Amino acid sequence: TLTEFCQGPCPKNQQVLVAANVPADVNRVLQEQGCTIQLRGAAIKTLLSLLEGCADSSRAAAISRSVSFSSIRVILDDVWDHIKGNINAGLQLTEEQEEVLKNP
């Protein structure tokens, strides 16, 4: 995956993907209403992997110009509301939900 391609970290791979405007593609996934929470979570992981070990402020600035942080906030709020609603209703999280929370 693109995330694994960047991890290590691998500054050259991170630099190439940011220059290719991958953060803008990730942003489109984050804003697409039909995407699952899992896909959006993977997109956020990709953004984080682009910054892993980064000491280059220009890369972080390029990413921040391409990403709608309000979209990320909405996603996180939706996830939290879903989890909180299940807990308040006395429902337990599924194994998959617990795994996502343990290994975001």
N, C-alpha and C positions, 0 to 999 in steps of 0.2 A: 504494500500500500504506500501511498505518498507519505503517510505518517512514519512508517518504518524506514523509508528512504531518507528521512531527515534525522532520525534518532541516532543517538550516539554521543553527542550530536555530530552531524556532518555539515560543517559550515558551507562547503561548496554546493552541496545539494540544496541546502536551505536558500542560499543566495540565488541559485538558478530558478528555483520555484517562485520565489518572491519576485524576481525580475520578469518571470513569465506571467505574473499577475494571478497566481493561484489564489491568493487571498480574496480577490474579487469573485472568483468562482465559488469559493467557500461561502462567501457572503450571500450569493444567490441561493445556495442550498439552505442557509439559515433563514432566509426570508420566504422560501417556498412553503406555502401552507400545507401542501400535500405530503411533505416529508415526515417520516417517523421520528420520534424522539431519538431512536438509536442512530439514525442517519445524521441527525443534527448533532448528536453527541460526538460522532466520529469526525464531523466537520470541525467542531471545536477542538478536538484532539489534534487534528492536522494543524490548526492555527498555533496551538501551543508547541507543537514539534518544530514549527518554523522559527520559534523564538528560543528553543532549548539551547542553553549555553551561549546565547547571543550577547556580545558586548558591543555590537554595532548599532548605535541608536538610529541610523538611517534605515535599517531594515525594520525596526520596530515602528518607525514613523510611516514607512511605506505600507505596512500592514494596517496600522490604525487608520490610514486614509481610505483603505479599501473595505473596511468592515463596519457594519452598523452595530454599534454596541447596544443600541436600544433593542435590536432583534435578539441579541444574546440574553439581555435582561428579561425579555418577554418569555423566551424559552425556559430560562431558569425558574422564573415565577410559575409558569405552567407546570413544570415538573414538580416543583415544591407543592403547589396547590393540589395536584393529583395525589401525591404521596400523603399529604396531610389529610385530604378528604378520605382516603382509604383508612388511615389510622383512626380518624375521628369516627368513622362508621364501624369501627371494630374489626376491620378486615386486616389480614396479615398480608405483607408483601409476598409476591410470588418469588420463587427462587431466582428467576431471571431479573426481577427488579432489584433484589438484594445484591445480585452479582454486579449489576450496573452501578449500584451505589458504592460497592466495595472497590470496583475496578473501572472507574469512569474513563 
